[in-house]
Amino acid sequence: MKDNLEYIRRKPKTDDDHLHAAHLMRTGGSFAKHIAEAYMCADRSNKERLKAAFPDLFTRFYDEYFRSTHGI
């Protein structure tokens, strides 16, 4: 049944979601790794700027995090 369901991308919504994405992003390519490091060092304002500039990266890695932790 699971195979017949349409796959839903999960987007980060909370600060914790973005932090989970950033932690997983550190395992990605060099660009994603640098964005993750910048996010972890950033103040609130700069975190917002990074989330706005790279929503696709945060969505991709949060989605991977969510699937890996929920067995999907």
C-alpha positions in Angstrom: 0.0 0.0 0.0 2.8 2.4 0.8 4.2 2.1 -2.7 0.8 3.4 -4.1 0.8 6.5 -2.1 2.0 9.7 -3.6 5.2 10.8 -2.0 4.9 14.1 0.0 7.8 16.4 0.5 8.0 17.6 4.0 9.1 21.2 4.5 10.8 22.5 7.7 8.4 24.7 9.6 10.0 25.3 13.0 13.5 26.4 14.1 14.1 22.8 15.3 13.1 21.4 11.8 15.7 23.8 10.2 18.3 22.7 12.7 17.7 19.0 11.9 18.0 19.8 8.2 21.3 21.7 8.9 22.7 18.8 10.8 21.9 16.4 8.0 23.1 19.0 5.4 26.6 18.6 6.9 26.7 15.1 5.3 25.9 16.6 1.9 28.1 18.2 -0.7 30.5 20.9 0.0 28.1 23.8 -0.7 25.4 22.3 1.5 28.0 21.7 4.2 29.0 25.3 4.2 25.4 26.6 4.3 24.8 24.3 7.3 27.9 25.6 9.1 26.8 29.2 8.4 23.3 28.4 9.7 24.7 27.0 12.9 26.9 30.0 13.5 24.3 32.6 12.5 22.2 34.8 14.7 18.4 34.8 14.3 18.4 37.4 11.6 21.0 35.7 9.5 19.3 32.3 10.0 16.2 33.8 8.5 18.2 35.1 5.5 19.7 31.6 4.9 16.3 29.9 5.1 14.9 32.4 2.6 17.8 32.1 0.2 18.1 28.3 0.2 14.6 26.9 1.0 15.2 24.0 -1.5 18.3 22.8 0.5 16.5 23.0 3.8 13.5 21.1 2.4 15.6 18.4 0.8 17.6 17.7 3.9 14.7 18.0 6.3 12.7 15.6 4.1 15.6 13.1 4.3 15.8 13.6 8.1 12.1 13.1 8.5 12.1 9.9 6.3 15.1 8.4 8.1 13.6 9.1 11.6 10.1 7.9 10.8 11.0 4.9 8.7 9.3 6.2 5.6 
